[in-house]
Amino acid sequence: MALRVYNTLTKEKAEFTPVEKGKVGMYVCGPTVYKPSHIGHMVGPVIFDAVKRYLTYLGYQVTFVVNITDVDDKLIVRAKELGTTVKELAEKMTADYCDCLKRLNVAGIDLMPRATEHIGEMIEMMRGLIDNGHAYPSGGDVYFDVSKDADYGKLCHRDPEQMEAGARVEISDRKRNPGDFALWKGAKPGEPSWDSPWGPGRPGWHIECSAMSMKYLGKTFDIHGGGLDLQFPHHENELAQSESYTNQIFARYWMHNGLLKMGNAKMAGSVGNVVNVADLLKKYHPETVRFLLLSTHYRSPIEYSDDRLAEVRRSLDGFYRFFERYQRVNGASFHQIEAPVRQGEVPADGDFLKEIGGLRKRFLECMDDDFNTGGAVGVLYEMLNKLNRFADDKKVEDASAKPQAKAEFTEGVRIFKEMSQILGLFQEPAVAAKGGDDQLVGGLMQLLIDLRAEARKAKNFALGDQIRKRLTEQGVTLEDRPGGTGWRL
Ligand SMILES: [Zn+2]
């Protein structure tokens, strides 16, 4: 099956064919950097990071661009509140954003252009739009004339009247039509500004993305992504001005991810229910958060709650225990397994590996079906169950285990690793990223385990049992295994 992608523009899934054979250009709208990142800001990057990983796996050379909006009304207001400059605030919040991305293993972004570094390109584009009659200067501003764009509204599938009613259209007597939007805003006193042929000012939000995406990916590129809330007006306007400027198709596939939902409300600054990534990661390992975001189909809303996170953490435990099991079998870490990052042939000797190969095929079919990461995660669970059952049946942890069974088990785990890394999961030991407290807990636990072993050796079973019982009361389970005693919460 070939990769099929749902396109918001056509409202259909279609086979993916890039502009240039073997290459993919992907642009995803990034944040306005005026506050620390909340978890809603991470949804798009995590999803499109998995999209890039899969496209890379299929053999494409992918360029993934995420912009930074570092000048905007919100930034100007916030910088004033904090008594700092827009530039300083933007730099600090960009660093916070990049740190959050790194922690969530969003490793695939190739370029992160900043709006303020591309004013020249934006002015160039506005000049072209004025020359070809799609935009007009007015009182120090420049506006895009929606009435000159015959197919305006094609991305959100609405006609102009409906769009005006649906959006909070800024009323201004400088505009020719109420739906016209600003490409350039004349400077007000005390605001950051740049020189332009129409006087000092700063760019509107939409033109930033058009200018930067086309600069780095060309006039026509493959995938334009972003949250569902950006479809209108942001993406509609980006599309309108870009295609009016170049007379070419702007993006071939428009992909919109669903938003985080808390109860029935969307998580947003305007609703006041945001959870900062930095705070969340004090409570949960980043992998728990990444796993949660990828467990739902990207076009659906993602249900977010403490219960849901706790549930995810519990299910991840099953994977982490399995990795310990792998280590006991092979004496090497699961995380050191080298699995291909590009698709290749899989050896399918014997019934067990045929079954694992079948699951691998299903995993890839999910991803081919519009990047269904939720379905793919479901297949990972099935693989885990099958691997555990095989390890039980063949007693692969025992010294007497047959080398053939161990080899099949090892090969099965390698295939599991190959699939999980497409989602950017399980690439590092989840415990290694924990802080000093956890190291201390690990040390103290080992001490108790050793004391219990000493007690049992001295036939003081009452003391050994007491240690186990008291730990159970604290929510700690001891597990006696062939290689020694382990523990888990
Ligand atoms: Zn954008």
Boltz pocket constraint, residues with backbone or C-beta under 6 A from the ligand:
constraints:
  - pocket:
      binder: B
      contacts: [[A, 28], [A, 29], [A, 30], [A, 205], [A, 206], [A, 209], [A, 234], [A, 238]]
      max_distance: 6.0
